[in-house]
Amino acid sequence: MKPFLNILVGVNYTESSRHALVEAKRIADENGAKITACHVVPIGDLTEFVDFYFIEHKIMLNAAQSSLEGFADEVLGKNHDIICRISEGIPHHELVSKANEEGHDLLILGDESHNENAAQFVIKCLRFATMPILLVNPPLNTPGPVAACIDFSKSTTAIFENIARMNFEPISSLDVIHSSRPPWLRPLRLRYRAEIHKDSGIKEEFREILHGRLAVACEQASSLIAGQVAPVLLEDEDPTEALVQHLEKSNYRLVVIGRAGKGFKSLVSDLLGGTAESVVRQAKTNVLIVPIQG
């Protein structure tokens, strides 16, 4: 399995940016991956500053470059080999464009998920990125279980493979989670005879099938990831909300989820439609979002 070899880290000088740099270094040290730290200066901000203080544009860019290099030295020490780059433009557009065009295979962002503006920035990046995006909020070096949110589609394999690419030591446990809205919890807006709706053991058969599919997925996960693997089946009228609530109370070290395609429809997740976006906005944990093409 190909490891992450070309990592881009978006830096905005927050505490979560520090965690993002540290995590990038941990992943890179395992495989000798290249790390690029990038800070995007909004073009309007820089122009206004240059015009007001009559300072040459190049001088301001050099100052920004020095600030980024100093930040990397402060976080990782002076002996790191991280490439530091300054760009100008619309931050999410510049960052994702560089990641796509320069062949980065992982984009790491500090995720201040308690901040709506920060969450919105992450959502904009997700809509156009073609590589996995790791959102780091609390440090990832703390022990704890990992959650793989699956829907039994082809995204399942990609999710397990990308967990393996994270190069964790054997994790304490991996929860393979499927959140569903079974037929008996779906609203039906028509009249029907009561006898048609009798259970007759159908619920048990339905759950047995889902548990069987989860067991197969767990076997697949065990072949790729070291550690204990456990199935988790959630049932609710609102499966997305049930998943978010489960993630928030379970104290996961990392949550991994798939999303389909790219562009404005990219957050229609293979899981339950919009689930990836809901997890980013609401679940205050580290999240790895894996793009699923097709």
N, C-alpha and C positions, 0 to 999 in steps of 0.2 A: 504494500500500500504506500502510495507516494506521500511523504510528509509535507508539511508546509515549508516552503523554501524561500518565499519572497513576500515579506510581511510589510504592510503599510499601517502606520499608527497615526491617527488624527489627534493633534494636540491643541488644546485650548487653555492650558495652564491651570486647570482645576485639579483637585485632589484625585478625581477619577482618572484624569490623564496620567497621573503618576502611576496609578495601578495598571493602566493600559500599557505603559512602557515596560513596567516590571514583568507583566505577563508575556509581552512580546519577547523579552529577553529570555525568559524561561523556556518558551517554546523553541526559540531559535538556537539556544545553546545545545539542545538535544540533537539537532540536525545540521548545525552550521548554516542556518538560514540567514538571508540578508534582511536587515530591518531598515526601513526608511521612516523617519518621523517628519510629519508635514503639518505646518501651521498655515492656514489660509487667512490672509488679511482681507477683510471686506473692502473692495476697491473704493467705495464711497468714503469710508472712514479715512483711508490713507490720503486720498486726494484732498479732503477737507483740511487735514492736518498740515500737509505740504503747502497748500495755498495760504493758510492762515499764518504759519510761522516762517514762510519763505525759505524752507529747507529743501534741498535737492531730493528728488525722488529716490535716487540711488542711495543717498545717505540713509534715508528712512528704511530702505530694504536691507541695507547692511546692518542697521541697528536691530531690525527684526530677526535677521539671521543669527546675530550674536546672542539675542535673547533666547532663541530656540536651542542653540548649542549649549548655553549656560544651563538651561532647564534640564537638558539631557544629562549633562555632567552632574548636576545636583541630585538627580534621581538615581543614576546608575554608576556614578563615579567617572573619573576622567579617562579610564582605560577602555571604555566601550568603543565599538566600531560601528555605531549607528550613523547612518547618513541623515543629515538634517537639511530640510528644504523648506523654503518660503514660497508661497504662491499668492496671487491676488485674484479676486473675483468673488463669485457667490460661493460661500464656503462648502455647502454640500455638493454643489455641481463640480467644483474644482477637485475636491477630494475624491469623489467617485470616478470622475473622468480619468484622473491619474491612475487610480487603481485598475480601472478597466483597460486603459490604453497601454500601460506599462507591465501588464502581466502579473500583477500581484495576486497571490492565491489566498490571502487572508487580509481582511481589513479589521483593525481593532480600534474601537472607540471607547472612551470613558463615558459611561451612561449614568447621568444623574437623574434617575428615574423619578425622583420626587419633584423634579422641575419640568413643567409642561413644555417650556421652550426647548429644553434639551431633548425631551422625548420626541418632539416634532421634528427636530433636526435629524434624529436617528431614523425616523420614519421616511423622511425625504431621501436619505442615503439608501435605505433598503429598497426603495422603488426602482432604483437604477443600477445597483451593484450586481455584477455577475458572479462574484465570489462570495464565500461565506463571510459573514460579519459577526465578530465577537464583541459583545457589549459588556464592559467590565464596570461594575459598580462597587461592591465590596471586593477586597482582594481575593484572588482565586487560590492563594496558597493555604487557605484555611481548609481543614479536612471536612468532608461531608459527602452525602450521596449526590449522584448525578441523575437527572431526569431526561429521558428520551420520549418526546411526545410524538406518537405515530398514528397513522390512519390506515395502515395496511396497504398503501400504494407503493410505487417505486421509490418514494421518498424515504421509506423505512431503511433501506440499505444505505443510502447516502447519509442519513442521520447517524447510524452506527459507525460508518467509516470515518466520519468527521470527528466523532468522539475519540476514536482511536488515534486520530492525527493530533490530538491535543497533547499527547505524550504525558499523561498523568501517570504517577505511580499507581499501582493497583488501587482502584477506588474502593471506598468502603462498601458501596453498593450502587447498582444501576437500577433505577425504576423505569420499566417500559410502560408508558401510560397511554391508554386510549380512552378518550372521553366521547361519549355518544349520547344521542337522544333516541332511545328505542321507540318503535312504533306506538307502544301503549302510552307514551308521554307526548306524542305529537297531537296537536289540536286538530279535530276533524269537524269541519263546519257543514255537516249534513245529518239528516235523520236516518236512523238505521234501527233494525230490530235488535233488541238486547241480546238475543241468543247468538247473533253473529259475533258479538264482542266477547263471548265467554272465553276464559283463559285456556282451558283444556290442556294445560302443560306447555303451551307455546312459549311462554316467557322462559321457562327453564331450558327449552331447546335452543332458543335464541341466544341466551347467555352461554350455553355450553359451546356453541359455535364460536362466539367471540373469545371465550377462554382458550379454546383450541388454537385459534389464530394467534392469540397473545403468546401461547406456549411456543409456537413455531418461531415467532419473532424473538423470544427470549433465547432460544437455542442459537439463532443466528447471531444475536448480540454476544453470547458467551464465546462464540468462535473468534470474535474480533477484539473483545475487551476483557481485560483481567479484572476479576472481582465478582462479587455475588450479584446475580441478576434476578429481579423480582417483577412479576406482572402487577399492574394496577389498572382496574377497570372502573371507570366513573360513569354513572347514569344520571342525567338531569334534563329538565326541559330546556335549559340553556347550557349546553355542554361547554361553551367557551368560558362562561362565568364559573362553572364548576371547576374547570381546569385551572383558571387563575387563582381561585380560592385555595385549591389543593396545593398549588405551587407556593403560595404565600405562607401557608402554615407549616410547610414541610422542611423549610430551611435547607434547600438544595444548594450545593456548591455551584452547579451549572445546570441550566435548562437548555436543551437542544430541540429545535423545532424546524420544520421545513416550510418553504414558501414556493409558489409556482411561478416560473417565468421571470420577466422583468418588465419595467414600465409601470404605468399607473394601475395595472391589474395585478401587479406582482404580489401584493399582500393578500390576494385571495388564496389563502394557504390550502395545500392539499389536505390539511387536517379537517378544518371545519369552516373555512371561509372567514377571513379576517382575524383568525386566531393569532397569527404571528404579531399583528399590530396590537391586539389586546394585551398579549403577554408583555410586549415592549412597554406599553403605556402603564400597565397596572402592576405587574409582578416585579417587586423590588429585589431582583437577583441578577446574577450574571446570565446572559443569554447568548447562545450561538445560533444564528439563523442560517440555514443551509438552502441555497437556491436549487430548485428542482426544475430542470429544463423540460419543455414539452408539455 
